Amino acid sequence: MFIANKKLQITFIFFSFIIVPVVALICLGIGRYALSPLQILKVFGDLISGADGDVMAQTVIFKVRLPRIILAAFIGAGLACSGAAFQGLFSNPLATPDTLGVASGASFGAVFAMLFHANLIVIQFSALAFGLAACFITYKMGQVRGKQSVIMIVLSGIVVSSLVQAMVSLVKYLADPEDQLPSITYWLMGSMASANYKNLVLGLPFIVSGMIFLYFIRWRINILSLNEDEAKSMGINLQLIRLLIILASSLITASCVSMCGSVGWIGLLIPHICRMLLGSNNNTVIPLSVSLGAIFMVVIDTFARSASSAEIPVSIITAVIGAPVFIILLKKTGGVWS
């Protein structure tokens, strides 16, 4: 399905954002302690009015499920937005939030902190710092005689990502197999289980600020798809715009990884779905990626925590769903991307 009419595109994006809280409300009631939407609304009403309500329902909603759903929504929105920005920046349909090695760097920062039994806040800041450091190294390696080359940046990202992954493997090799290794391995698979309001307050501002920045410069990402001479003729400082987009996208990715571990496929799959629906104009792809990414991640996390007695790592589900869907999209589009 392709929506060509601009008014219909705007309407579609508007309703996609309305669906996000609806899906979140439904997912709040799914789990071992099931709640209907009316029961959930009553709990919120009791909270606002100050009336005594169902204590168990309040505990389940506000202390267990709501932080996870908020985190999942912003993780999905952030990774999808970051993936769409990278695909537009590099004019590459296979670009992902880890193209520059940011996710790998953040993963190393987290497991390195876990090796020394650090608490969640230290793990979060360590992941963020190492993720941005990996981005900085990649950007510097991509410079050729003082100028930036998109191809060199991508190749440098592959090298840095491979190097950091080797360092992650080294940390796993050094970790205590009885105590540390299982927690490190599980964290690398991605999970929203550690979500709490303190972590949200620390991490979400980075994700939100990055998404807001990418939203307001999304039209410039379209210009970057032109050749360099055409873009410069429009008065665009290519190096500055590329750097700002890389920084914003990397900040989002590093923050996401620092809060929930490595989650794959979101930044690759969701932007492709958006382009199949609305075309390759980033003015519409970026906002739709935010809403669809949030919906997709909330549904995936709800399935991960409620499908079985033991929680399933999120990255396993995203890969199981993402790979077949991506193949179907490739079949429908014939691999053509613009």
Residue frames relative to the residue before (quaternion, step in Angstrom):
aa qw qx qy qz dx dy dz
M 1.0000 0.0000 0.0000 0.0000 0.00 0.00 0.00
F 0.0271 -0.7934 0.6079 -0.0153 3.57 -0.76 1.06
I 0.2116 -0.7776 0.5844 0.0953 3.56 -0.80 1.07
A 0.1691 -0.8338 0.5222 0.0594 3.57 -0.35 1.26
N 0.6378 0.5487 -0.3298 0.4283 3.59 1.05 -0.74
K 0.4743 -0.7098 0.4445 0.2714 3.59 -0.75 1.07
K 0.6436 0.5175 -0.3306 0.4569 3.60 0.97 -0.77
L 0.6497 0.5003 -0.3129 0.4792 3.57 1.04 -0.78
Q 0.6126 0.5506 -0.3444 0.4506 3.57 1.08 -0.71
I 0.6675 0.4937 -0.2947 0.4731 3.57 0.91 -0.95
T 0.6421 0.5196 -0.3145 0.4677 3.58 1.02 -0.85
F 0.6442 0.5269 -0.3135 0.4573 3.57 0.98 -0.88
I 0.6599 0.4980 -0.3056 0.4724 3.60 0.94 -0.88
F 0.6301 0.5464 -0.3247 0.4461 3.58 0.99 -0.88
F 0.7107 0.4452 -0.2668 0.4749 3.59 0.83 -0.96
S 0.5893 0.5653 -0.3772 0.4369 3.60 1.12 -0.54
F 0.6544 0.4890 -0.3131 0.4843 3.60 1.09 -0.66
I 0.6163 0.5329 -0.3480 0.4637 3.60 1.10 -0.61
I 0.6355 0.5531 -0.3251 0.4296 3.57 1.07 -0.76
V 0.5520 0.6449 -0.3916 0.3551 3.61 1.10 -0.66
P 0.7279 0.3970 -0.2780 0.4851 3.68 0.67 -0.91
V 0.5844 0.5678 -0.3731 0.4437 3.60 1.16 -0.54
V 0.6627 0.4875 -0.2898 0.4891 3.56 0.94 -0.93
A 0.6397 0.5262 -0.3246 0.4566 3.58 0.99 -0.82
L 0.6421 0.5253 -0.3200 0.4575 3.59 0.99 -0.83
I 0.6596 0.4971 -0.3062 0.4734 3.58 0.95 -0.87
C 0.6890 0.4903 -0.2830 0.4526 3.59 0.92 -0.93
L 0.5534 0.6026 -0.3906 0.4220 3.60 1.18 -0.44
G 0.7274 0.4443 -0.2362 0.4666 3.56 1.11 -0.65
I 0.6046 0.5721 -0.3492 0.4304 3.57 1.28 -0.16
G 0.4975 0.6202 -0.4923 0.3543 3.54 -0.90 0.99
R 0.7497 -0.3685 0.2738 0.4767 3.55 -1.27 -0.17
Y 0.7196 0.2885 -0.1984 0.5996 3.57 1.11 -0.70
A 0.1538 -0.8446 0.5095 0.0593 3.57 0.16 1.33
L 0.0522 -0.7795 0.6242 0.0025 3.55 -1.11 0.82
S 0.3962 -0.6998 0.5392 0.2499 3.56 -1.01 0.79
P 0.6543 -0.5041 0.3707 0.4247 3.64 -1.17 0.36
L 0.6411 0.5242 -0.3305 0.4528 3.61 1.01 -0.74
Q 0.6390 0.5160 -0.3223 0.4707 3.59 1.04 -0.77
I 0.6440 0.5203 -0.3159 0.4635 3.56 1.02 -0.82
L 0.6550 0.5043 -0.3079 0.4710 3.58 0.95 -0.88
K 0.6277 0.5322 -0.3315 0.4614 3.58 1.07 -0.73
V 0.6279 0.5298 -0.3338 0.4622 3.60 1.03 -0.79
F 0.6586 0.4895 -0.3046 0.4836 3.59 0.97 -0.86
G 0.6362 0.5323 -0.3210 0.4571 3.57 1.04 -0.77
D 0.6450 0.5140 -0.3128 0.4711 3.57 1.00 -0.83
L 0.6384 0.5308 -0.3244 0.4533 3.55 1.03 -0.78
I 0.6758 0.4961 -0.2919 0.4604 3.58 0.93 -0.91
S 0.7319 0.4308 -0.2330 0.4737 3.57 0.93 -0.93
G 0.4470 -0.7059 0.4406 0.3282 3.58 1.25 -0.36
A 0.4469 0.6994 -0.4470 0.3337 3.58 1.29 0.22
D 0.5293 -0.5988 0.4914 0.3460 3.55 -1.25 0.48
G 0.0251 -0.8158 0.5776 -0.0176 3.56 -0.84 0.96
D 0.7487 -0.3288 0.2964 0.4934 3.52 -1.26 -0.50
V 0.3441 -0.7770 0.4937 0.1846 3.58 -0.33 1.27
M 0.6437 0.5281 -0.3219 0.4507 3.57 0.97 -0.85
A 0.6641 0.4996 -0.3010 0.4677 3.58 0.92 -0.91
Q 0.6406 0.5240 -0.3226 0.4594 3.58 1.00 -0.81
T 0.6530 0.5162 -0.3093 0.4598 3.57 0.97 -0.85
V 0.6666 0.5059 -0.2977 0.4595 3.57 0.90 -0.96
I 0.7059 0.4710 -0.2733 0.4529 3.57 0.87 -0.94
F 0.8063 0.3589 -0.1715 0.4377 3.57 0.57 -1.17
K 0.7551 0.3818 -0.2201 0.4853 3.59 1.05 -0.60
V 0.7616 0.3544 -0.1928 0.5071 3.60 1.13 -0.53
R 0.8268 0.3073 -0.1462 0.4480 3.58 0.46 -1.19
L 0.6567 0.5480 -0.3349 0.3953 3.61 0.83 -0.89
P 0.6573 0.4870 -0.3426 0.4620 3.68 0.83 -0.77
R 0.6427 0.5254 -0.3214 0.4557 3.59 1.02 -0.79
I 0.6825 0.4893 -0.2953 0.4556 3.56 0.89 -0.92
I 0.6251 0.5200 -0.3358 0.4754 3.59 1.01 -0.76
L 0.6640 0.4995 -0.3000 0.4687 3.57 0.91 -0.94
A 0.6624 0.5122 -0.3091 0.4510 3.59 0.87 -0.95
A 0.6467 0.5282 -0.3217 0.4464 3.59 0.95 -0.86
F 0.7169 0.4372 -0.2629 0.4752 3.58 0.86 -0.91
I 0.6012 0.5392 -0.3635 0.4645 3.60 1.11 -0.60
G 0.6766 0.4874 -0.2924 0.4681 3.58 0.87 -0.94
A 0.6640 0.5009 -0.3023 0.4656 3.58 0.92 -0.91
G 0.6864 0.5045 -0.2849 0.4396 3.57 0.90 -0.94
L 0.6912 0.4694 -0.2883 0.4677 3.59 0.85 -0.94
A 0.6467 0.5089 -0.3239 0.4667 3.61 1.01 -0.74
C 0.6499 0.5083 -0.3072 0.4741 3.57 1.01 -0.84
S 0.6545 0.5113 -0.2978 0.4707 3.57 0.97 -0.90
G 0.6544 0.5128 -0.3081 0.4624 3.59 0.96 -0.86
A 0.6499 0.5120 -0.3147 0.4653 3.59 0.96 -0.86
A 0.6544 0.5137 -0.3113 0.4593 3.59 1.00 -0.84
F 0.6690 0.4925 -0.3026 0.4672 3.60 0.93 -0.86
Q 0.6455 0.5166 -0.3266 0.4580 3.60 0.97 -0.79
G 0.6682 0.4767 -0.2952 0.4890 3.56 1.05 -0.74
L 0.6489 0.5405 -0.3146 0.4334 3.57 0.98 -0.86
F 0.7820 0.3243 -0.1569 0.5086 3.56 0.87 -1.00
S 0.3279 -0.7563 0.4945 0.2757 3.61 1.32 -0.09
N 0.5247 0.6090 -0.3926 0.4468 3.51 1.06 0.89
P 0.3730 -0.7631 0.4822 0.2147 3.61 -0.55 1.13
L 0.6823 0.4751 -0.2865 0.4761 3.60 1.23 -0.33
A 0.4251 0.6940 -0.4771 0.3317 3.60 1.24 0.11
T 0.0795 -0.7888 0.6095 0.0024 3.56 -1.02 0.88
P 0.6920 -0.4603 0.3334 0.4451 3.61 -1.22 0.11
D 0.7029 0.4350 -0.2736 0.4918 3.62 1.20 -0.35
T 0.2946 0.7872 -0.4999 0.2089 3.59 1.24 0.30
L 0.7586 0.3581 -0.1925 0.5091 3.58 1.01 -0.80
G 0.5966 -0.6083 0.3501 0.3892 3.58 1.25 0.30
V 0.3668 0.7611 -0.4735 0.2490 3.59 1.28 0.20
A 0.6781 0.4902 -0.2994 0.4585 3.58 0.84 -0.97
S 0.6457 0.5116 -0.3219 0.4666 3.58 1.00 -0.79
G 0.6472 0.5195 -0.3117 0.4627 3.56 1.02 -0.84
A 0.6580 0.5009 -0.3034 0.4734 3.56 0.99 -0.86
S 0.6255 0.5335 -0.3342 0.4609 3.58 1.04 -0.75
F 0.6515 0.5032 -0.3175 0.4707 3.57 0.97 -0.83
G 0.6396 0.5336 -0.3285 0.4452 3.58 0.96 -0.84
A 0.6693 0.5033 -0.2966 0.4591 3.56 0.98 -0.85
V 0.7107 0.4457 -0.2785 0.4676 3.61 0.77 -0.99
F 0.5906 0.5561 -0.3650 0.4567 3.61 1.15 -0.56
A 0.6610 0.4828 -0.2992 0.4903 3.59 1.00 -0.81
M 0.6430 0.5237 -0.3220 0.4568 3.59 1.03 -0.77
L 0.5789 0.5948 -0.3693 0.4180 3.57 1.15 -0.59
F 0.7414 0.3538 -0.1965 0.5354 3.58 1.18 -0.64
H 0.5297 -0.6831 0.3776 0.3320 3.57 1.22 0.61
A 0.2296 0.7925 -0.5291 0.1980 3.59 1.00 0.81
N 0.5136 -0.6296 0.4754 0.3373 3.58 -1.21 0.44
L 0.7387 -0.4503 0.2715 0.4217 3.59 -1.29 0.24
I 0.6435 0.5286 -0.3337 0.4417 3.60 0.97 -0.77
V 0.6554 0.4934 -0.3058 0.4833 3.59 0.97 -0.86
I 0.6240 0.5359 -0.3292 0.4638 3.58 1.02 -0.83
Q 0.6609 0.5211 -0.3022 0.4475 3.56 0.95 -0.91
F 0.7043 0.4492 -0.2719 0.4777 3.59 0.86 -0.91
S 0.6156 0.5381 -0.3447 0.4612 3.59 1.08 -0.67
A 0.6503 0.5091 -0.3109 0.4704 3.57 0.97 -0.85
L 0.6536 0.5133 -0.3105 0.4615 3.57 0.92 -0.88
A 0.6739 0.5059 -0.2965 0.4494 3.58 0.89 -0.94
F 0.7007 0.4551 -0.2763 0.4750 3.61 0.85 -0.93
G 0.6107 0.5490 -0.3525 0.4487 3.59 1.08 -0.62
L 0.6849 0.4575 -0.2789 0.4937 3.58 0.92 -0.89
A 0.6092 0.5466 -0.3493 0.4562 3.59 1.12 -0.64
A 0.6362 0.5191 -0.3211 0.4720 3.59 1.03 -0.80
C 0.6329 0.5263 -0.3207 0.4686 3.57 1.05 -0.79
F 0.6502 0.5230 -0.3096 0.4559 3.59 0.97 -0.90
I 0.6571 0.5053 -0.3077 0.4671 3.58 0.93 -0.90
T 0.6478 0.5180 -0.3153 0.4610 3.58 0.96 -0.87
Y 0.6656 0.5087 -0.3048 0.4532 3.57 0.91 -0.93
K 0.6675 0.4912 -0.3031 0.4704 3.59 0.96 -0.82
M 0.6498 0.5116 -0.3170 0.4642 3.58 1.00 -0.79
G 0.6606 0.5304 -0.3012 0.4377 3.59 1.15 -0.60
Q 0.5474 0.6132 -0.4033 0.4021 3.57 1.24 -0.08
V 0.0699 -0.7736 0.6297 0.0118 3.55 -0.94 0.98
R 0.8245 -0.1324 0.0227 0.5497 3.56 -0.42 1.29
G 0.7476 -0.4298 0.2087 0.4614 3.54 0.91 0.97
K 0.6878 0.4340 -0.2769 0.5117 3.60 1.28 -0.07
Q 0.4545 -0.6906 0.4991 0.2597 3.51 -1.20 0.64
S 0.1072 -0.7619 0.6364 0.0540 3.53 -1.10 0.84
V 0.4734 -0.6930 0.4634 0.2845 3.57 -0.71 1.08
I 0.6530 0.5160 -0.3146 0.4565 3.58 0.95 -0.89
M 0.6648 0.4997 -0.3041 0.4645 3.57 0.96 -0.88
I 0.6246 0.5351 -0.3424 0.4543 3.60 1.02 -0.73
V 0.6665 0.4987 -0.2993 0.4664 3.58 0.93 -0.93
L 0.6681 0.4920 -0.3013 0.4700 3.58 0.91 -0.91
S 0.6365 0.5180 -0.3237 0.4710 3.58 1.02 -0.79
G 0.6246 0.5444 -0.3303 0.4521 3.58 1.06 -0.76
I 0.6376 0.5212 -0.3223 0.4669 3.57 1.03 -0.80
V 0.6610 0.5082 -0.3020 0.4622 3.57 0.96 -0.89
V 0.6754 0.4909 -0.2936 0.4654 3.57 0.86 -0.99
S 0.6437 0.5268 -0.3205 0.4533 3.59 0.96 -0.87
S 0.6601 0.5028 -0.3080 0.4655 3.60 0.93 -0.86
L 0.6525 0.5191 -0.3099 0.4570 3.57 0.99 -0.88
V 0.6840 0.4820 -0.2881 0.4656 3.57 0.90 -0.94
Q 0.6132 0.5417 -0.3480 0.4576 3.60 1.05 -0.71
A 0.6251 0.5255 -0.3301 0.4734 3.57 1.09 -0.72
M 0.6498 0.5071 -0.3093 0.4743 3.57 1.07 -0.76
V 0.6008 0.5381 -0.3496 0.4768 3.58 1.13 -0.64
S 0.6461 0.5144 -0.3111 0.4702 3.57 0.99 -0.86
L 0.6256 0.5363 -0.3317 0.4593 3.58 1.07 -0.75
V 0.6455 0.5106 -0.3184 0.4703 3.59 0.96 -0.85
K 0.6474 0.5081 -0.3193 0.4698 3.60 0.98 -0.82
Y 0.6334 0.5294 -0.3256 0.4611 3.58 1.09 -0.73
L 0.7131 0.4481 -0.2491 0.4782 3.59 1.04 -0.81
A 0.5621 0.6360 -0.3837 0.3638 3.59 1.18 -0.46
D 0.5772 -0.5753 0.4602 0.3522 3.52 -1.24 0.57
P 0.3877 -0.7633 0.4617 0.2321 3.64 -0.49 1.12
E 0.6524 0.5222 -0.3160 0.4494 3.57 1.19 -0.45
D 0.8105 0.2832 -0.0983 0.5033 3.55 0.95 -0.90
Q 0.8050 0.3496 -0.1655 0.4498 3.56 0.53 -1.21
L 0.6469 0.5727 -0.3343 0.3765 3.60 0.85 -0.92
P 0.6637 0.4917 -0.3392 0.4502 3.67 0.82 -0.79
S 0.6758 0.4865 -0.3046 0.4625 3.61 0.94 -0.84
I 0.6303 0.5232 -0.3315 0.4680 3.60 1.05 -0.73
T 0.6674 0.5070 -0.2978 0.4571 3.56 0.90 -0.97
Y 0.6689 0.4921 -0.3026 0.4679 3.57 0.93 -0.89
W 0.6405 0.5287 -0.3312 0.4478 3.60 0.97 -0.81
L 0.6596 0.5240 -0.3095 0.4411 3.58 0.98 -0.84
M 0.6324 0.5346 -0.3313 0.4522 3.59 1.21 -0.43
G 0.5096 -0.6750 0.4032 0.3496 3.58 1.24 -0.19
S 0.2362 0.7568 -0.5810 0.1843 3.55 -0.82 1.02
M 0.3384 -0.7269 0.5629 0.2006 3.56 -1.18 0.68
A 0.3648 0.7847 -0.4526 0.2152 3.60 1.28 0.08
S 0.6984 0.4724 -0.2783 0.4600 3.61 1.07 -0.62
A 0.3848 0.7515 -0.4704 0.2569 3.60 1.26 0.10
N 0.1847 0.7345 -0.6435 0.1105 3.54 -1.02 0.90
Y 0.6902 -0.5216 0.3094 0.3947 3.55 -1.22 0.42
K 0.6100 0.5514 -0.3621 0.4390 3.60 1.07 -0.62
N 0.6672 0.4857 -0.2979 0.4798 3.59 0.94 -0.88
L 0.6238 0.5450 -0.3360 0.4483 3.58 1.05 -0.75
V 0.6585 0.5090 -0.3064 0.4620 3.56 0.95 -0.89
L 0.6788 0.4932 -0.2894 0.4607 3.59 1.04 -0.74
G 0.8018 0.3678 -0.1636 0.4417 3.59 0.86 -0.94
L 0.6399 0.5847 -0.3375 0.3670 3.58 0.95 -0.81
P 0.6018 0.5674 -0.3938 0.4009 3.67 0.93 -0.62
F 0.6320 0.5240 -0.3384 0.4600 3.61 1.04 -0.69
I 0.6667 0.4971 -0.3005 0.4670 3.58 0.95 -0.89
V 0.6755 0.5012 -0.2945 0.4536 3.57 0.88 -0.97
S 0.6692 0.4994 -0.3116 0.4535 3.60 0.86 -0.91
G 0.6464 0.5184 -0.3170 0.4614 3.59 1.03 -0.77
M 0.6708 0.4933 -0.2974 0.4672 3.57 0.96 -0.86
I 0.6355 0.5224 -0.3323 0.4613 3.60 0.98 -0.78
F 0.6479 0.5165 -0.3197 0.4597 3.57 0.95 -0.86
L 0.6776 0.4845 -0.2961 0.4673 3.60 0.86 -0.95
Y 0.6135 0.5516 -0.3522 0.4420 3.59 1.05 -0.67
F 0.7333 0.4432 -0.2512 0.4503 3.58 0.84 -0.94
I 0.7429 0.3325 -0.2437 0.5274 3.63 1.14 -0.31
R 0.3029 0.8010 -0.4815 0.1865 3.58 1.24 0.28
W 0.6206 0.5477 -0.3556 0.4340 3.61 1.07 -0.61
R 0.6219 0.5413 -0.3434 0.4498 3.57 1.15 -0.56
I 0.5734 0.5763 -0.3845 0.4373 3.60 1.15 -0.50
N 0.5944 0.5537 -0.3607 0.4582 3.60 1.13 -0.60
I 0.6535 0.5200 -0.3146 0.4511 3.58 0.99 -0.84
L 0.6315 0.5582 -0.3357 0.4206 3.59 1.05 -0.71
S 0.5935 0.5659 -0.3700 0.4366 3.59 1.23 -0.32
L 0.5630 0.5678 -0.3911 0.4557 3.59 1.28 -0.23
N 0.5894 -0.5424 0.4225 0.4241 3.57 -1.24 0.19
E 0.7140 -0.5159 0.2747 0.3856 3.55 -1.21 0.58
D 0.6619 0.5144 -0.3211 0.4406 3.61 0.91 -0.82
E 0.6510 0.5101 -0.3118 0.4677 3.59 0.99 -0.85
A 0.6584 0.5095 -0.3101 0.4591 3.58 0.96 -0.84
K 0.6654 0.4972 -0.3049 0.4658 3.59 0.95 -0.84
S 0.6206 0.5572 -0.3428 0.4323 3.59 1.08 -0.69
M 0.6666 0.4811 -0.2929 0.4882 3.59 1.25 -0.39
G 0.5638 -0.6464 0.3603 0.3667 3.56 1.30 0.28
I 0.4612 0.6831 -0.4437 0.3519 3.58 1.18 0.51
N 0.3208 -0.7120 0.5936 0.1943 3.55 -0.95 0.94
L 0.2941 -0.8211 0.4625 0.1596 3.56 0.05 1.34
Q 0.6724 0.5101 -0.3117 0.4365 3.56 0.84 -0.94
L 0.6683 0.5010 -0.3023 0.4593 3.58 0.94 -0.88
I 0.6669 0.4996 -0.3025 0.4627 3.59 0.91 -0.93
R 0.6394 0.5194 -0.3240 0.4652 3.59 0.95 -0.84
L 0.6597 0.5134 -0.3063 0.4554 3.57 0.92 -0.93
L 0.6752 0.4987 -0.2998 0.4532 3.59 0.90 -0.91
I 0.6524 0.5032 -0.3125 0.4727 3.58 0.99 -0.83
I 0.6422 0.5180 -0.3158 0.4686 3.57 0.99 -0.85
L 0.6645 0.5078 -0.3042 0.4561 3.59 0.93 -0.89
A 0.6725 0.4943 -0.3007 0.4615 3.59 0.89 -0.93
S 0.6838 0.4847 -0.2832 0.4662 3.58 0.88 -0.95
S 0.6629 0.5013 -0.3013 0.4675 3.57 1.01 -0.83
L 0.6147 0.5420 -0.3410 0.4605 3.58 1.07 -0.73
I 0.6410 0.5153 -0.3124 0.4754 3.58 1.00 -0.85
T 0.6916 0.4960 -0.2816 0.4432 3.56 0.79 -1.07
A 0.6698 0.4979 -0.3024 0.4606 3.58 0.86 -0.96
S 0.6505 0.5140 -0.3171 0.4606 3.59 0.99 -0.81
C 0.6450 0.5249 -0.3180 0.4553 3.57 0.97 -0.87
V 0.6837 0.4812 -0.2871 0.4676 3.58 0.85 -0.99
S 0.6531 0.5330 -0.3213 0.4314 3.58 0.99 -0.80
M 0.7183 0.4611 -0.2506 0.4567 3.59 1.12 -0.60
C 0.8436 0.1299 -0.0404 0.5195 3.61 0.99 -0.68
G 0.5982 -0.5537 0.3858 0.4321 3.60 1.21 0.04
S 0.6915 -0.4830 0.3502 0.4074 3.53 -1.33 -0.13
V 0.0103 -0.7833 0.6201 -0.0424 3.57 -0.79 1.11
G 0.1802 -0.8326 0.5197 0.0642 3.57 -0.48 1.20
W 0.7777 0.4239 -0.2898 0.3626 3.50 -1.46 0.09
I 0.5665 0.6085 -0.4074 0.3780 3.63 1.04 -0.54
G 0.7303 0.4490 -0.2362 0.4575 3.56 0.82 -1.04
L 0.6664 0.4637 -0.3029 0.4992 3.58 1.24 -0.24
L 0.7346 0.4641 -0.2365 0.4349 3.56 0.81 -1.06
I 0.6939 0.5086 -0.3016 0.4109 3.60 0.70 -1.05
P 0.6655 0.4837 -0.3361 0.4584 3.68 0.80 -0.80
H 0.6220 0.5312 -0.3478 0.4583 3.61 1.07 -0.66
I 0.6355 0.5138 -0.3290 0.4732 3.58 0.98 -0.79
C 0.6534 0.5198 -0.3095 0.4552 3.58 0.97 -0.86
R 0.6730 0.4827 -0.3009 0.4728 3.58 0.97 -0.80
M 0.6121 0.5327 -0.3492 0.4687 3.56 1.11 -0.60
L 0.6981 0.4707 -0.2641 0.4704 3.60 1.08 -0.73
L 0.8439 0.2016 -0.0446 0.4952 3.58 0.84 -1.02
G 0.5809 -0.5622 0.4013 0.4306 3.61 1.19 -0.10
S 0.6513 -0.5727 0.3669 0.3365 3.57 -1.32 0.00
N 0.4240 0.6990 -0.4739 0.3273 3.61 1.24 0.22
N 0.3695 -0.7695 0.4812 0.1993 3.59 -0.52 1.19
N 0.4946 0.6418 -0.4330 0.3949 3.60 1.23 -0.20
T 0.7552 0.3103 -0.1804 0.5485 3.57 1.13 -0.63
V 0.6134 0.5772 -0.3525 0.4078 3.60 1.06 -0.68
I 0.6543 0.5332 -0.3220 0.4290 3.61 0.90 -0.90
P 0.7220 0.4215 -0.2910 0.4652 3.67 0.67 -0.91
L 0.6489 0.5061 -0.3327 0.4606 3.60 1.00 -0.73
S 0.6041 0.5528 -0.3528 0.4529 3.59 1.08 -0.67
V 0.6219 0.5478 -0.3363 0.4473 3.59 1.04 -0.78
S 0.7230 0.4443 -0.2602 0.4606 3.60 0.77 -1.02
L 0.6907 0.4643 -0.2932 0.4706 3.60 0.85 -0.91
G 0.6163 0.5422 -0.3457 0.4546 3.60 1.06 -0.69
A 0.6494 0.5118 -0.3128 0.4675 3.58 1.00 -0.83
I 0.6586 0.5074 -0.3085 0.4622 3.59 0.91 -0.92
F 0.6723 0.5163 -0.2962 0.4401 3.56 0.85 -1.01
M 0.7054 0.4735 -0.2775 0.4485 3.58 0.85 -0.96
V 0.6220 0.5324 -0.3446 0.4592 3.60 1.03 -0.71
V 0.6577 0.4989 -0.3026 0.4764 3.59 0.96 -0.88
I 0.6567 0.5151 -0.3105 0.4549 3.59 0.93 -0.90
D 0.6829 0.4787 -0.2992 0.4636 3.60 0.86 -0.90
T 0.6201 0.5357 -0.3431 0.4591 3.59 1.04 -0.71
F 0.6468 0.4999 -0.3068 0.4875 3.56 1.01 -0.82
A 0.6462 0.5500 -0.3193 0.4219 3.59 0.98 -0.89
R 0.7554 0.3945 -0.2186 0.4753 3.60 0.95 -0.83
S 0.7688 0.3789 -0.1936 0.4774 3.61 1.16 -0.40
A 0.5383 0.6603 -0.4014 0.3362 3.62 1.20 -0.29
S 0.8027 0.0574 -0.0113 0.5935 3.58 1.11 -0.63
S 0.6801 -0.4852 0.3483 0.4252 3.57 -1.28 0.15
A 0.7283 0.3091 -0.1998 0.5781 3.58 1.14 -0.65
E 0.5004 -0.6763 0.4492 0.3007 3.60 -0.89 0.91
I 0.3358 -0.7321 0.5640 0.1820 3.55 -0.99 0.92
P 0.4954 -0.6500 0.4742 0.3274 3.64 -0.85 0.85
V 0.5540 -0.6643 0.4006 0.3021 3.55 -0.90 1.00
S 0.6620 0.5373 -0.3248 0.4093 3.60 0.90 -0.88
I 0.5881 0.5599 -0.3726 0.4492 3.59 1.15 -0.52
I 0.6848 0.4793 -0.2847 0.4693 3.58 0.90 -0.93
T 0.6556 0.5105 -0.3277 0.4497 3.60 0.91 -0.85
A 0.6545 0.5013 -0.3139 0.4710 3.59 1.06 -0.71
V 0.6537 0.5187 -0.3133 0.4532 3.59 0.96 -0.90
I 0.7116 0.4125 -0.2466 0.5124 3.59 1.03 -0.80
G 0.6910 0.5362 -0.2887 0.3895 3.56 0.86 -1.01
A 0.6605 0.5365 -0.3232 0.4142 3.59 0.88 -0.89
P 0.7000 0.4432 -0.2980 0.4741 3.66 0.75 -0.88
V 0.6455 0.5148 -0.3301 0.4575 3.60 0.98 -0.80
F 0.6434 0.5222 -0.3227 0.4574 3.57 0.99 -0.81
I 0.6339 0.5197 -0.3275 0.4699 3.58 1.02 -0.76
I 0.6348 0.5215 -0.3238 0.4693 3.60 1.02 -0.82
L 0.6459 0.5166 -0.3188 0.4629 3.60 0.98 -0.83
L 0.6433 0.5190 -0.3179 0.4645 3.57 1.01 -0.83
K 0.6337 0.5308 -0.3231 0.4607 3.58 1.05 -0.81
K 0.6888 0.4923 -0.2820 0.4513 3.57 0.95 -0.91
T 0.7531 0.3779 -0.2101 0.4960 3.58 0.97 -0.85
G 0.4104 -0.7196 0.4676 0.3084 3.59 1.23 -0.25
G 0.6153 -0.5667 0.3436 0.4268 3.57 1.23 0.39
V 0.5025 0.6494 -0.4285 0.3770 3.60 1.27 0.09
W 0.0665 0.7849 -0.6101 0.0848 3.57 -0.89 0.97
S 0.0032 0.8113 -0.5837 0.0321 3.52 -0.90 0.90
